[in-house]
Amino acid sequence: MLRFYTINAIFIVIFSLLLFYGFFGEVSLWFYLLFILIWIAITVLGSFQIKMNYHLQSLNHNYDQNENYVSITFDDGPNAEFTPRALELLKKYRAKATFFLIGSKSETHPELVKKIMAEGHSIGNHSYSHANQFGFYSSKKIVAELAKTDAVLQSITGKRPKLFRPPFGVTNPNIKKALTKTGHYSIGWSKRSLDTTKLSEDTIFNRITSKLQKGDIILLHDGSAKTIAILERLLLFLESRQLKSVGVEHLLEIDAYA
């Protein structure tokens, strides 16, 4: 697997050799530019693909567990319209899930946070603001975002989450540094539904269920009617395959709360 510090070290060594060789021969400027562009491309890919564990170790699945478990996870809630509908379906099919909650939305809808917990699901931290610029925040600001969300959720539920999902699945050295200080687990996924895009319900359902296996973590968002329709189809599919959705902490065998 590619790792940020390993790639950087390799690129620095090769770039230094190129510079050294440039003193004694001709190395085209375009070659240097191409080399830099390749480094940028790898870094951007690693930052936006949480499954690569490029910057930090995220928990994306657990294929070593012995039970027929998967984990359905929801990001960006709670949502006043669609979170209750997701909870109804989960109850109907006797499934459990993990909800990665935004702090500001949790302040607005504390009753939904309580309902999620009361029905046996787990919650995680998904930042306070879910700002588009989150990936550019300093480690200090990231720590503050996580702490503020933890405080909101603890005031509602009495529990402080240890689970954290980075907004947009973006990781970088500042997020790694922040998590070292806060002690949160970074939780990724192995099945990204893309349910917030314009893809059709059938396409999204097929993305999730194609080669789905025990140990997978599924990413959904409890924020649209399309996702609710997909959720019911998914729960029926899991039932037919004798797979059970559990909280991500059970799948990964970690503590959900500090």
C-alpha positions as CSV (number, residue, x, y, z in Angstrom):
1,M,0.0,0.0,0.0
2,L,1.1,3.5,-0.8
3,R,1.9,5.7,2.3
4,F,2.4,9.5,2.4
5,Y,5.8,9.5,4.1
6,T,7.1,6.6,2.1
7,I,6.1,8.2,-1.2
8,N,7.5,11.5,-0.1
9,A,10.8,9.9,0.8
10,I,11.1,8.0,-2.5
11,F,10.2,11.1,-4.5
12,I,12.7,13.3,-2.6
13,V,15.5,10.7,-3.3
14,I,14.6,10.4,-6.9
15,F,14.2,14.2,-7.4
16,S,17.6,14.8,-5.7
17,L,19.2,12.3,-8.1
18,L,17.6,14.1,-11.0
19,L,19.0,17.4,-9.8
20,F,22.4,15.8,-9.3
21,Y,22.3,14.4,-12.8
22,G,21.1,17.7,-14.2
23,F,24.5,19.2,-13.2
24,F,26.3,16.8,-15.4
25,G,23.9,16.2,-18.3
26,E,20.7,17.5,-19.8
27,V,17.4,16.8,-18.0
28,S,14.4,18.4,-19.7
29,L,12.4,20.9,-17.6
30,W,9.3,19.0,-18.8
31,F,10.7,15.9,-17.1
32,Y,10.9,17.7,-13.8
33,L,7.4,19.1,-14.2
34,L,6.0,15.6,-15.1
35,F,7.7,14.2,-12.0
36,I,6.1,16.9,-9.8
37,L,2.7,16.3,-11.4
38,I,2.9,12.6,-10.7
39,W,3.7,13.3,-7.0
40,I,0.7,15.8,-6.8
41,A,-1.6,13.2,-8.5
42,I,-0.7,10.5,-6.0
43,T,-1.1,12.8,-3.1
44,V,-4.5,14.0,-4.2
45,L,-5.7,10.5,-4.9
46,G,-4.5,9.3,-1.5
47,S,-6.2,12.3,0.2
48,F,-9.6,11.6,-1.4
49,Q,-9.5,7.8,-1.2
50,I,-9.9,6.9,2.5
51,K,-9.6,3.2,1.7
52,M,-6.0,3.7,0.6
53,N,-4.9,4.6,4.2
54,Y,-2.5,6.9,2.6
55,H,-2.2,9.5,5.3
56,L,-3.5,7.6,8.3
57,Q,-4.9,4.3,9.3
58,S,-8.7,4.2,8.8
59,L,-10.9,1.2,9.7
60,N,-12.6,0.4,6.4
61,H,-13.8,-3.2,6.9
62,N,-13.3,-6.3,8.9
63,Y,-13.0,-9.4,6.7
64,D,-11.4,-11.4,9.6
65,Q,-14.5,-11.5,11.7
66,N,-16.4,-14.8,11.8
67,E,-20.0,-13.7,11.8
68,N,-22.2,-12.8,8.8
69,Y,-22.0,-9.1,9.7
70,V,-21.9,-6.0,7.7
71,S,-22.3,-2.4,8.9
72,I,-24.7,0.1,7.3
73,T,-23.5,3.6,8.2
74,F,-25.1,7.0,7.6
75,D,-23.4,10.3,7.2
76,D,-24.5,14.0,7.5
77,G,-27.5,13.6,9.8
78,P,-29.6,13.9,11.7
79,N,-32.2,14.9,9.1
80,A,-35.7,15.8,10.4
81,E,-37.5,14.2,7.4
82,F,-35.4,11.2,6.5
83,T,-33.6,10.0,9.7
84,P,-36.9,8.9,11.3
85,R,-37.8,7.0,8.1
86,A,-34.4,5.2,8.1
87,L,-35.0,4.3,11.8
88,E,-38.4,2.8,11.0
89,L,-36.9,0.6,8.3
90,L,-34.0,-0.5,10.5
91,K,-36.5,-1.5,13.2
92,K,-38.7,-3.3,10.7
93,Y,-35.8,-5.5,9.5
94,R,-34.2,-5.8,13.0
95,A,-31.0,-4.2,11.8
96,K,-28.6,-1.9,13.5
97,A,-26.5,0.9,12.0
98,T,-24.1,3.7,12.9
99,F,-24.9,7.3,12.3
100,F,-22.1,9.8,11.9
101,L,-23.6,13.0,13.0
102,I,-22.8,16.6,12.3
103,G,-22.6,18.7,15.5
104,S,-24.6,21.7,14.3
105,K,-27.4,19.5,13.1
106,S,-27.4,17.5,16.3
107,E,-27.9,20.7,18.3
108,T,-30.9,21.5,16.1
109,H,-32.4,18.0,16.4
110,P,-31.4,16.5,19.8
111,E,-34.6,14.4,19.9
112,L,-33.4,12.5,16.8
113,V,-30.0,11.9,18.4
114,K,-31.7,10.5,21.5
115,K,-34.0,8.3,19.3
116,I,-31.1,6.9,17.4
117,M,-29.5,5.8,20.6
118,A,-32.7,4.6,22.2
119,E,-33.3,2.2,19.3
120,G,-29.9,0.6,19.8
121,H,-27.8,2.2,17.1
122,S,-24.5,3.9,17.6
123,I,-23.4,7.4,16.8
124,G,-20.1,8.9,15.6
125,N,-18.5,12.3,15.1
126,H,-18.7,13.8,11.6
127,S,-17.3,17.2,12.6
128,Y,-19.3,20.2,13.8
129,S,-19.7,22.2,10.6
130,H,-19.0,19.7,7.8
131,A,-17.4,22.7,5.9
132,N,-16.3,22.3,2.4
133,Q,-12.9,23.6,3.5
134,F,-12.5,21.0,6.3
135,G,-9.7,19.3,4.4
136,F,-7.7,22.5,4.6
137,Y,-8.2,23.2,8.3
138,S,-5.2,23.3,10.7
139,S,-4.9,20.4,13.1
140,K,-5.8,22.8,15.9
141,K,-9.0,23.7,14.2
142,I,-9.9,20.1,13.5
143,V,-9.4,19.3,17.1
144,A,-11.7,22.1,18.0
145,E,-14.4,20.8,15.6
146,L,-14.2,17.3,17.0
147,A,-14.3,18.5,20.6
148,K,-17.3,20.8,20.0
149,T,-19.2,17.9,18.3
150,D,-18.2,15.5,21.1
151,A,-19.5,18.0,23.7
152,V,-22.8,18.4,21.9
153,L,-23.4,14.7,21.6
154,Q,-22.3,14.0,25.1
155,S,-24.7,16.6,26.4
156,I,-27.5,14.9,24.6
157,T,-26.7,11.2,25.2
158,G,-24.2,11.2,28.1
159,K,-21.6,9.5,25.9
160,R,-18.6,10.8,24.1
161,P,-18.0,9.2,20.7
162,K,-14.7,7.6,19.8
163,L,-15.8,7.0,16.2
164,F,-15.0,9.7,13.7
165,R,-15.6,9.8,9.9
166,P,-13.8,12.6,8.1
167,P,-16.1,14.8,6.0
168,F,-16.0,13.7,2.4
169,G,-13.7,10.9,3.4
170,V,-10.7,13.3,3.0
171,T,-7.6,12.6,5.0
172,N,-4.3,14.5,5.3
173,P,-1.4,15.0,7.8
174,N,-3.4,17.6,9.8
175,I,-6.3,15.2,10.3
176,K,-3.8,12.5,11.4
177,K,-2.2,14.9,13.9
178,A,-5.6,15.9,15.2
179,L,-6.8,12.3,15.7
180,T,-3.5,11.5,17.6
181,K,-4.6,14.2,20.1
182,T,-8.3,13.4,20.3
183,G,-8.0,9.6,20.3
184,H,-10.8,9.0,17.8
185,Y,-10.9,6.1,15.4
186,S,-11.0,7.1,11.8
187,I,-13.8,5.1,10.2
188,G,-14.0,4.6,6.5
189,W,-15.9,2.3,4.3
190,S,-15.5,-0.5,1.7
191,K,-18.8,0.1,-0.1
192,R,-19.4,3.7,-1.2
193,S,-23.0,4.0,-2.5
194,L,-22.7,7.5,-4.1
195,D,-26.3,8.0,-3.0
196,T,-25.9,11.8,-3.0
197,T,-25.2,11.9,-6.7
198,K,-27.6,11.8,-9.7
199,L,-27.1,8.1,-10.2
200,S,-30.3,6.1,-10.4
201,E,-31.6,4.0,-7.5
202,D,-30.9,0.8,-9.4
203,T,-27.3,1.8,-10.2
204,I,-26.6,2.7,-6.6
205,F,-28.2,-0.5,-5.3
206,N,-26.1,-2.5,-7.7
207,R,-23.0,-0.7,-6.6
208,I,-23.6,-1.6,-3.0
209,T,-24.6,-5.2,-3.5
210,S,-22.1,-6.2,-6.2
211,K,-19.7,-8.5,-4.5
212,L,-20.9,-7.5,-1.0
213,Q,-19.5,-9.8,1.6
214,K,-19.4,-10.1,5.4
215,G,-17.1,-7.6,6.9
216,D,-18.0,-4.7,4.6
217,I,-18.9,-1.2,5.7
218,I,-21.5,0.5,3.6
219,L,-21.7,4.3,3.3
220,L,-25.1,5.9,2.9
221,H,-26.6,9.3,3.8
222,D,-29.9,9.7,5.6
223,G,-30.9,12.7,3.6
224,S,-33.1,11.8,0.6
225,A,-36.1,9.7,-0.4
226,K,-33.8,7.9,-2.9
227,T,-31.6,6.6,-0.1
228,I,-34.6,5.5,1.9
229,A,-35.8,3.4,-1.0
230,I,-32.4,1.9,-1.5
231,L,-32.2,1.2,2.2
232,E,-35.3,-1.0,2.2
233,R,-34.0,-2.9,-0.9
234,L,-30.7,-3.3,0.8
235,L,-32.2,-4.6,4.0
236,L,-34.2,-7.2,2.0
237,F,-31.1,-8.2,0.1
238,L,-29.1,-8.7,3.4
239,E,-32.0,-10.8,4.8
240,S,-32.0,-13.0,1.6
241,R,-28.2,-13.5,1.9
242,Q,-28.3,-14.2,5.7
243,L,-26.2,-11.1,6.4
244,K,-26.9,-8.9,9.4
245,S,-26.2,-5.2,9.7
246,V,-24.6,-4.3,13.1
247,G,-23.1,-1.1,14.5
248,V,-19.7,-0.5,13.1
249,E,-18.1,-0.9,16.5
250,H,-19.4,-4.5,16.7
251,L,-18.1,-5.3,13.2
252,L,-14.7,-3.8,14.0
253,E,-14.6,-5.0,17.6
254,I,-13.8,-1.6,19.1
255,D,-15.3,0.7,21.6
256,A,-17.8,3.3,20.3
257,Y,-17.5,5.6,23.3
258,A,-14.8,6.8,25.5
